[in-house]
Amino acid sequence: MAASNPYMALKIHQLKTLKLVNCIESNAIPTVVFSSLKNLEELEVSSTNVEVIFGIMEADMKGYTLRLKKMTLDNLPNLIQVWDKDREGILSFQNLQEVLVANCEKLKTVFPTELAKRIVKLEKLEIRHCEVLQEIVEEANAITEEPTEFSFPHLTSLNLHMLPQLSCFYPGRFTLECPALNHLEVLSCDNLEKFQNQQEAQCSTSVTKLPLFSEGKVCKEI
């Protein structure tokens, strides 16, 4: 197998699980292999110097769907973006259920706005030990008067650990619905805006809409 491209010598179209360790490419999943990963359900990238997980060429990838259910990103010191250039919802990850991001010291945000709107099957999200992470969802380029709406009807577990620069879920005006959420852990996230209950939110005059969680459904640990 040529060291410069770990995919060229592999028949990967039947892969359901892919684990990349010590990958020397700047993009973990370059555009050229997207069409061969139609059956991929689990992706793990760890202990490597990649800068981008999904390298995207907009002209080729519009409306492309991956079956990915679980994604783990761990110990990626040079990771800058997870989804490169996916500002208009080029890719669809409609089956994504679990996301774990840990020890990514240069990562400032996890999801582009348009993609975050469509991962409606998400059940578990865990982000920990990312020193410069500022927000979970990156603000959209387009400016609108109405709040951006996010809905995760199947999200049951949200864990945010050791994120000293995290200040918000989304930096613009937004609403967030997580009706199934029953476990929330917030540990050592000193800059994070507080989580409001429904009554507090109705009285809020803040330009930034904070996450809304009903009392009694959330286990919050500080």
N, C-alpha and C positions, 0 to 999 in steps of 0.2 A: 504494500500500500504506500503510495506517495505521501510523504510527510506533509506536503504543502496543501493537500486536500484530502481529508479523512473520508470523504464520501464517494470518491470516484471509483474505488475498487469494490464497493459494496452494493448489493441489491437491496435497497432499503424500502421498496414499495410495500412490503408486508410488515414492516416494523410497527409494533405497538408500544414498545418502550425504548427510549433512547437516552443513554447516559453519556455525557461528554465531560471528560476530565483531562486537564492539561492540554486543552485544544490551543493550537497556535494561531488560528484564524482570528481576525478582528470581529467577524460576525459568526456567532455560533451556528445559526441556521440561515445561510445565504439564500437569496432568491432562487438560484439555480436548482435547489433541491426541494423546493416547496411542493412541486407537483408529484414528487415521489414519497411524500409524507402524509398521504391522504388517510392512512389508517393509524397514524400515530396518536396514542392516547395518553402517554406519560412521558414527560421530558424532565431530565435532571441535568443541570449544568453546574459544575463545581470546580473549585481549585484551578482556575484558569484565568488568563489575562484578556478575555474577550471584552470588547467595548460595547457591543450591541448583540442582543439575542436574536431578534428577527430582523435581518436586513431586507429592506423592501424597495423594490423599483415600482413606482406607482403605475406606470403604463402597462406593466405585465400582470399586476396582482389585483386589480379592481374586482371586488366581490368574491375573492377566493376564500373558501371555507376549510378550516382544519378541525379535526375531531378531538383535538387535545382536551383531556379531562383534568389532568394534574400537572402542574409545573412547579419545579423546585429550583431556585437559584441561590447558591450558597458559596460563600468565600470567593467573590469575584471583585477583586480590588480595583479593577479598571473599568467596571461596567458603568456606562453613562446613560444608556437607554435600553429599555426592554424591547419596545417596538419602534424601530427607526422610521420616521417620516409618516407614520400612520395617523395623520391628522384628520383625514376625511373618512375614516372607516373603511380603508382598503381591504383589510382582512376581517374575517368573521371567526370568532372563537365562541360560538354559541353553546358549545358543550362544556366549557371550562367550569370545573367544580371546585378545585382546590388550588390555591396559590400560596407558596411559601417563598419569601425573599429574606435572606439573612446575610449579614457580613458583606455588604456591598457599599464600601465607604465613599464612593463617588456618585452614587445614584441619588438624584434629587426628586424624582417622581416615578411612579410605577406605571399608571395607565394613561394613555391619551383619552381625551374626553369622549370622542365618538365610539371608541372601543368599549369604554366603561359603561356606556349606555346599553350595550348589547350583550354583556356577559350575565344574562339574567338567571342562569343556572348555578351561579357561584354559591357554594355552600360554606366554604372556609377560606378565610384570608388571614395570613400571619406574616407580619413584617417585624424584623428585629435586628438590632445592632447595625443600623445604617446611619452613620454619623451625620451626614449632610442632607438626608431626606427632608424635604420641606412640605410636600403635600402628597397625598395618595393619588389623586387624579390631577393631571396637568390642565391648566386653564385653556379653553379653546381660543383660537385666534379670532374668530368672529365674535363681535360684540353684540349682544342682544339685550333688550329691556326686560324680558321675562327671565325668571330664574331657570337655570339648567336643571332638568329633572333626572334623578338617578333612582332606579328601583332594583332591589335585589330580593325578590320574593322568597328565595330558598336559602338565603344566608343565615346560618345558625351560630357561627363562631367567628369572632373578630378579635385578633390578638395583636397588640402594638407594644413592643418591648424595646426599651433602650434606643429611643429615637429623639435625641436632644434638640434637633432643629425642626421637628415636625410641628407645624402650627395649625394645620387645618386638613380636612378631607379634600376640599376643593377651594381654590382661592377666590372664585367669583361668587355671585349670588346663586343659590341652588336649594333644592329640596332633595331629601334622601329618605327612601322608604325601605325598611328592613323588618317586615311584619313577623318573620320567623326567628329573629335574633333572640337567643336565650343565653349567650355567653359572650361577655365583653371583658377583655383584660387590657388595661392601660397601665404600663409600668415604666417609670422613668421617662416620661414624655412631658417635660416641664413646660414647654411652650405651646402645647396643644390646647386649643380652645375647649372649654367645657362642653359636655354633652347636655343638651337641653331636653326637658320633658315637654309634652305638648302644650301645657299651660304657659310655661316660660317662653316658648317660641312665639305664641300669639301676642305676647306683650313686647317682644323684642323689636327694637328699631335699628338693629345693626344692618349695614349694607350687605354683609356676608351672612347668608343663611347657614346656620349650623345644623349638624345632624339631628334628626328627630327620633327619639326612642321613647316608647311608652314606659312609665315606671312599672316595676315588677317583672319586666322581661330581661333586664340587663344585670349581669354580674360584673361590677366594675371594681377592679383592684388597683390601688395606687401605692 
